[in-house]
Amino acid sequence: MKKTIFAIIVISLMLVSGNSFASVVFQDNFNLEHGGTGVLNYNNFTNWVVTNGTVDLIGTNFYDLFPGNGLYVDLDGSTGNAGVMTTRNTITLAPGNYVLSFYLGGNHRTDTPDSVIIQSNLGSYSETFVIARNDPLTKFTRTFNIASSTNATLSFENLGGDNQGAILDNVELVATPEPMTMSLLGLGLAGLLKLRKKRV
């Protein structure tokens, strides 16, 4: 019996020590861009390239629509042509479960709602969000299962071009544990507790 319990514990710990706890694969909150200060028509992002137009890096006392949230991106820059933000490098993903999260908020300046298209090859994910002028900075999450190893990209595009777009902040992609792995961990820990109680 002790050997069986020990085997369950060892297998559980081996699985857990791999990639079973949630781990951040990609993350950007824009706070360190441009030395921590906002700038219009910014295209020198560490993790993103901007094509087909412009975006603005704002916040922290520079067109700060959501005080206390550091820097964030106005997805419709100041040239009358909203740009497309795409991850600079591909993101290599192993098979498994992933959670994508990001914050979108209203432009707080014009009455026209903003349509934001988010696209990725995370399970061919594509979704359009309509963000009203006064919408608060809100967290959205989407869950994906990747069946085989892939190189992913992620893009955000504000449709329109009136120089005042939806706000983007805190983009994060996290690998999450498989339910079976967590079940095995639970069995292993339960076995360990049972074995300990018998010894006491």
Buried (B, 14 or more C-beta within 10 A) or exposed (E): EEEEBBEBBEBBBEBBEEBBEEEEBBEBBBBEBBEEEBBBBBBEBEBBBBEEBBBBBBBBEBBBBBEEBBBBBBBBBBBEEBBBBBBEEEBEBEEBBBBBBBBBBBBBBBEEBBBBBBBBBBBEBEEEBEBEBEBEBEEEEBEBEBEEEBEBBBBBBBBBBBBBBBBBBBBBBBBBBBEEBBEBBEBBBBBBEEBEEEEE
